[in-house]
Amino acid sequence: MARKKPIILIPGIQGTKLFNVNEKDFTTVWSGVKKFFSNIHVLKLQKNGISDIGAETIVERADIENLAYSEIINYLKSKGYRVFIFGYDWRKSNMESAKDLKVYIEKLRDKLNISSFNFVTHSMGALVLSSYFKILSEDERDKVVHRAILTVPPFLGSIEASFNLVVGKSRLFNSSDDFRKIARTFPAIYELLPVYKGAYDFEDSKTKDNFNPYDFHTYWQQVKTLDPARKDTLTKHNLIAHRLEKSGEVRDQNNFIFDFNQCSQQFRNKLIVLCGGNSETKHKIYVEKEEGHLKNFFNYEKHKPLKNADGTVPDESATAFKKAILTLKVNQRGIETWVDSRFMGADWHAFFLNNGRVQNVIKRFLNDQTDRENWFDSAGGKIEEVV
């Protein structure tokens, strides 16, 4: 009997802890469970989006978050799979993480003497894998992928990323308002901004007509009359403009990082998408012409959330490839929310991989148990195919 293909798990944004390793005792500067606000400013990146801003700061990835991923790792191992965890520095561009993933996979190939792997991604991990596919040839993609399951993927971004940059506190990070000043230096946050059709609703028709999601000056909230003496504000505007432009270079395939629509049917059959439902999710930003001293004011309260997604990634983003890739929706159930909230907080997006129905689908797909109709159904609650 052939041994099961190993699994590479790619966590989501902030799913990997970050350490400052340029100290005699490595210092945790970010953990999704415990926020270390006393030294959080060392997370800032230089304009190149790669180097830490502090001259004596070297931030590197550490272990992944236990609450979000230990259960799925233990579950997959109990089913006979070898699991390899690709943690990464989630501040940086997904393209930078993809380069590291390529090196990581080549090492595993040599170590295990195999050519293909299963992949399980969570949240922004799907964008890391998408970026990896982007730097491979079609033949290389076909060879390296045995099966891939992309869970709660923000293919076309999330309102939460915008809220985090503008206001500073969202479900995506659940951090201090001060964090927005640091997050503005992270390329990955910009690559998570919503770019799906209808993400923005404009009060001013001129702004709507000139809208370009990668051009700061056509729609982004900014000070109406910029005082030349306010160099801090000018610096902030220039940085955001630079990050948006670079994000557009990454999302150059019809606003996708990697357009799966262009892949062969044979390759797409190796993939499934699992998204979440039945949790209130922001899906639209109302851009007011002006508010006080600001122009293009981002009003996040104008449009009420829709209870059709996972609480973080809107349907328009997670189901973007529903015509090309089998896309399944796992709706949040009240009893599960109540039980989970007692132990880890009721966040359907963050703890999606802990759900038994999700784990069942992953197991069946990896085991190629997909012959019967509605093979993905579960006794724990209906799972719907998104069409």
N, C-alpha and C positions, 0 to 999 in steps of 0.2 A: 504493500500500500504506500503510495507516494505521500511524502510528508507535506503538511499544509504550508501554503505560502506564508511567509512572515508578514506581519502588519506593521506599517509605519504610521504612527499616530501623530498628527499635526494639530496642536491645540490652537485656541483662538487668541485674540489680543488680550494682553495682561494675564494669559494663562501660564506664562513662564515667569518665575521670580527673577529679579535682576539684582546682581551684587556689584559693589565696587571692589574689584580685586586688587587694586593698588594700595592695599593696606595689609598690615601683618595679620590681622584677623579680618577675613572677608566680611564686609558690611552689607547687610540687606538694605537696598534703597527702594525696592518695590516688591510688595507682596499683595496679591489681591485680597487676602484675608485680613492682614494687618498692614495698615498704611503707615509708612515711616516718614511723617511730614517734616521731621526735624532736618532731614538731609535730602528731601525730595528734589531740591533744585539742582542737584548734581546730575539729574537725568537729562537736562537740556542738551540738545545737539547743536553743533555748528551749522552754518548755512549749507554746507555740503550734504547734510542729512546723514552723515556717517560717523563723524568724530564727536566725542564728548566735548562739551564746552570748557570744562575745567581742565587746566594744564596738567594736573596730577591725578585726574580722574580717569579710570578705565572701567567702564561698566560692561559686564558680560552676563550671559544667561546662567541661571542656576537650575534648580529642580522645578518641575511643573506643580501647579496648584493641586493639592491633595483632594479637596472637596469636589472639584469639578471632574477629575480624571481618574482617581484611584479605582473607583467602582468599575468603570468600563475596562480598564487595564486588567483588573483581576478577573472580570467576567470573560474576556477574550482568552486569557491564559487558561482559565478553567475549561475552555472548549478546545484546548490543544494548540493554540496559536502562540508563536513567539512574537512578542510585541516590542518594537523599537520606538523610542520616544524622541521625536525631533522638536526639542525646545528651541526657541530662537529669540533674538532681541526684537520684540514687537514694536519698538519705537521706529525702526528703520523701514525703508521702502520694502514692499513685498518682493520686489525684484532683487534686492540685496539678500533677503532671506532665501530666495530661490537659488541663488548662487551657492549659498551655504548648504542648502538641501542637496544640490547636485553633488557636491563634494562628499556629503554624508552618505548618499546612496552608493557612490562609487566605492567608498570604504566598506560598506556592507556587502556589496557584490563580491569584493575580494575576500572578505572575511568568511562569508557563507558559501561562496562559489555558486551563486545563483544569479539569474538575470532579471527576474520580475518579482514584484511585491504587491501586496494588498495595501490600500491606503484608507485610513479613516481620518477625516478632517472635522474640526469643530469651528464654526464661525469664520473668523478671518483666516484660519488655516486653509480654507478653500481657495482664498486668494493667493496664498503662498504656493499651493499646489498648482493653481492656474498659471502663476508666474513661472514656475518650473517647467510646465508644459510649453510655455511660450518660448523658452530658450532651447528646446529640443526640436529635432526634426520629427517628421511624422513617423518615420520608422523607429526612431528612438522611443517615442511615446508608446507606440504599440508594444515594444519589447519590454518596457519597464513596468507597465500596468497590467496586473492580473485582474483585480477588481478595485474599484474606488467608491467609497461612500462619503458624500459631502453633506454634512449636517448643518442646519440653520445657516446657510451660506449667504453673505451679503454681496452677491454678484454685482449689484448696482448701488451698493452703499446703504446707509442708514441715517435717518434724521438724528439719531442719538449722537453721531459723530459731529454733526453741525452744532448741536446743542452744547456739546462738550467744548468746542472751540470758542463759541460765542458767549455762553453763559458760564460754563465751567463745571457744572454738576449734573450728571446724568446717570441712567441705569448702566450705561456702558462702562463707566469707571467707578461710580459711587464714591467719588472723592471730593476733596475740598474745592471751593470756588477758585482758589488760587491755582489750581492745577491747569486751568486753561492757558495760563501764560507759558507753562512748560510744554503742554500738549501742542501748542502752535509750532514748536520746533520739530515735531515728529512727522516725518513724511507719511507714515502708515495711516495716521488719522485723516489726512487729506484724501488718501486713496479709499477711505471708507465713506466719504461724503456722498450724499444721495445724488445720483445722476440719471435716475429713471424718469421716464416721461410722466409729467404731472407732479413731480416732487416739490415744485415751487409754484405758488399762486401769486400773481403780481397785481398790486393795486394800480400801478402805472403802466399803461400800454407801451410806452416808449421803452421802459426798462425790459418789459417782456419781449419786445421785438429785437432788442440788442443782446439778449441773454446768452451768455457763454459760461458754462459752469467752471471753466478753467481760467477765466479772465476776471480778476478781482474787481476791476473797474466797471464791469457791466452789470453787476447785481449785488456784490458783497456789501454787508452792513459796514458803514464807515462814517467818520466824522465829516460833517457837511463842509465846514470851512476850516481847513487845516492850518493852524498857526505854525509858521516856519520855525518858531522857537521851540515847539514841542517835538524835539527830535525823537523822543521815545515813541510817540504815536506814529511818526513817519517811518521809523525803523520797523514797528509792528506791521504797518501796512505793506511795506516792501517785502517783509518776510512772508506774509500770507500770500501776496501776489506771486512770489517766487515759488512757494510750495504748490499753489494751485496750478501754475504753469507746468511744473514737473509732474504733478499728478496726471495732467492731461497727456503727457508723453507716455506714461505707464498705461493709462486707460485709452489706448489708441485704436482699439478694435471695436468700433461701434459703441463706445463707452464701456466696453468690457476690458478687463485685463487680458483675458483669453476668451475668444469667441468659440464656444464648443459647437455652435451651429455649423462651423466650417470643417469639423472633423468627420471622418468616415462613420457610417452607421455601425460598422463592426467595432470601432473604438468606443462609440457612445453606448453600445450595449454593455460595456464593461463598467458603466457608471450608473449610480442612482443618486438622487437628491432627496434628503429628508428635511422637511421644514416643519415648523411648529404653528399651531393655530389656537384660537379661542383665548388669546391673551391680548389685552388692550395695547395697541401699538401706534405710535405717531407715524403718520405717512405723508404729511404735507406741511410745508412752511409757507406762511403768508408774508410776502415781502411788501411792506408799506413804503410809500414814497418817502416819507420822513416822519420822524418822531423825536421831538426835542431837538438836540444838536446832532442827531444822526440822520443820514439818508439811507434808503434801502433797509429800513429797520426790519429785522427778522422777528415776526410775531409767531411764536410757537403755540399760542393758545387759541388762535382764531379757528383752526380746524380741530375738531375733537378726534381722539384716537379711534381707530376701528378695532373691533374685537375679532380679527381674522388672521392674526400672525402670532409671533412668539414673544412679543413684548419689546423687542429690540430691532429686528430686521423685518421691514414691511414685506407684504406678499409680492409687491411689484419687483422687489429685489431678489428674494429667495427663490421665486418660481420663474425667474427670467428665462430658463431653458426648458420649460415644461413641454415645448413642442419637439425638443431634440433629445432630452434625457428623461427617463422615467422619474417623475417627481411625486413624492408621497407626502401627505400632510398628516401629522400626528397631533390631534387636538388635545389641549390641556384639559384634564378632568378635575373637577372640584375636589374630590377626595384625595387625589394625588397632590394637589396644591396644598391642601391642609396638612397632609402628612409631611411633605417635604419642608414646608415652612417651619415646622417645629424643630427641624434638625439643621437646616442650612439656609432658610429664606426662600420665599416663593418667587424664584426667578426661572421661568420656563426656558429662556434662552441659555442662561449660564450653565444650568444643570441638566440640559437636554439629554446628554449621554447617560445620565443616571437612570433614565426611565426604562422600565422593563419591556414595554412595547417597542421602543426604539432599538433596544438590544436584540430583541427577537428578529426584527427585520434585518439588522446587520448580520446576525448569525446565518439566517436563511440565504441571504444574498451571497455571502462569502462561501457557503457550502453548496451553492448552485441549486438550492431547493426552490426553484421558481417555476416549475412546470405547471402546477395547478393554477386555476383561475383565482385571482385575489389571494395569491400566496402570502401576501404581506399582512393579511388580517390577523387580529389578535383578540384573544378572549378578554383582555383588559380594556378593550374599547376599539371602536372602528377606526381604521386608517384609510384615508381617501386618496385615490389617485387624482392629481391635479391635471386637468386637461384644458 
